[in-house]
């Protein structure tokens, strides 16, 4: 056996050496033009990033992004040793430090270790995966569910698995970037309808439906940038007339909508099975990480067999599955957390509007934006609030159109009324000062920034 093995290795080395020799001869005998490859610093998107950095430096504005928290953030946090009221956490129901959630995570880690170690198909399946998926399917009252290691990946993998070039995807214009990435990967045609405008969606269906094999319509339960709710009953009515697949992204709706936090279908009192694809994340209400698809047996079977983000990815870490299971159990047992979140959301919106702040389309739920307009002004407002004890992050171009920059306040069930009133007071006062100063880019400033960019 040893002699045969050495002979095989020698033969492979000879083949590889001959192949390299042939490649070198082809390079030496073939004349072709020399191609110049762009450096990463020459890419247009890099230059756009640098424009924002240069603008910040020009105005002396500190970069607010990637602020490092010293503790687990919830309604409060600590950054660089400074205690802060925190409105930049997805911990909507204050479960991130819940004793049952931490105990479940600890138990899972002790039994299974930190990682699933492999794709669930080959060696990464653990009993907690099936338990979590049964809990999610039960929450929606559907056949089955499947979990992915990332919420972003869930949309990318599921959409690109379901549709292809002969199909059409129609989505709300404010849909999340992960859905757009999934559509792009799929090769399907794409159309968008005006935000929450059912009549515009129907117009597109009337003009496009006969040209495609399958049609998928995608909306969000609660829109993450604006905090408003999709008109689900009206969209379901269109589905029954036009016969498309309907996908609802519940990332910011689970634990938020409905009397017991089950999401958009409970909020409107509709049958969850009227929606073909329920998508959600585990990183918000369930204080974990990952994403899920819930629906029919056929849908989930297809995902488990063909969705690249599931088949070719490591399984969800058992510690994360354990935490999510425990969070769902607390959600089911303690609906008062949902009620507290709703009360805080309403209070924040009402108080902000009474103070003259523009909360845009928000319905006063888990997300309440304060529209500022100019991106640099939004960044400076965030920095000034940080100095006064409030952490609230700016959302600027290209995440939102220029002129629609905002601070986005994530509300939790654990915020106190005093924290909300104080935050609104500080925000209104700081924004009034910035407006009085006419803080923001001037034409000459922008010319200087553009000139600096040309030197990069």
C-alpha positions, 0 to 999 in steps of 0.5 A: 500500500505504501508503494502504491501511495508513493507512486500515485503522489509522484504521478500527481506531482508530475501532472501538476509540474507539466501543467505549470510548465504548459501555463508558463509557455502559453504566457511566454508565447501569447501576446495580449494587452496589459490590463490595469486593475483598479485599486479598492481606493479607486472604487466609486463606493469607497469615494462616497464613503470618503466624502462623508468622512471628509465632510465630518472632518471639515465640520469638526463632527465626531463619527458617531458610528461603532460606539463601543458599549461597556455593558449589555445594552438595553434601556440604559447602557455605558459607553466609555464609562459614561452611563446613558439612557439608551435608545439604540437597542433592539431589546424590545421586551427587555429579555437580553438579561432575563434570568431564564434566557441566560440560564437556557443559554448557559445550559445549551453551552454546557451541553453542546459547546459554543458551535454547531460545528457544521452544516445541519445536514452533515453534522450540525443538527442538535435537538434545540434546532427542532425545538426552536423551529416547532416553537416558531411554527406554533407561534404562527400556527403554520406547518413548520419553520426553519432557522438560519444563522443570520437574519440578513442571510435568511432573506437572501437565501430564501428569496433567491431559492424561491424565485428566478429569471422567469419570475417577478418580485414586487416589494414595498419601496421601503423594503430592507436591503437584505430583501433587495440583495436576495432579489438581485441574487435570484435573477428575478425581475423586480418592481417596487410600489409606493410605500404602503400604497395598496392601489399602486401595488394593484396597478403593478399587478394589473400591468405585469401579472401576465408576463411572469411565471410566479409573482412574489410580493414582499412587505414588512410588518413594522418598517424599521426606518419609519415605524409604521405598519403594513396594511396586511388585510388589504394586501391579503385581499389582493392576494386572493384576487391575483394569486401571488405569493406573499412574504411578510418580514416580521423582524420588527413586529414579533413581540411588538404587534398584537395583544400577545406580541405574535406579530402582524397577523395577530394585530389585524386579526387575520389568519396567519396561513393567508401569508405564504412566507413568514420571515423574522429575526432572532436578534430583536425580541428573542435576544439571540441571533439568526433568522427564520422562515415559517410556513407550509411543509413544502416551503420549509422542505424546499428551504432545507434542501435547496436554500444555499444559506442553510445547506452550505452554512453552519447550523445556528449555534446551540447557545443562540437556539437555547436563548431564543427558545427561552425568550419565546417562552417568556413572550408567551407567558408575560404579555404585560411586557408587550403592553409596556412596550406599546405604552412607552411607544405611544408616550414617546411619539405623543411627547415628541410631537407635543415638543414640535418634533417630526416623527414622520410615519411612525405609529408609536410602536417600537421604532420612532424616528425624529426627522432632521433632514440634513445628514450632518445635522443628524450626526451632530444632534446624535453627538450632542445628545451623547454628551448630555447622557442619551444614546440615539443613533443617526440614520443618514444617506444612503440608508435613507434619501438625502434630506430625510436623515433622522435619529431613530429611537428604539423603544423598549418595555423597560424605558421609564416615563422619566427617561422618555420625557427627559430624552424628548426634552433634550432632543427638542432643545438640541435640534432647535439650537442646530436649526437656529445656527443653520448647522449643515453643509454650505455650497462652498464647503461642499466645493472644498470637500469635492476638491479634496476628494479629487486628490484621493 
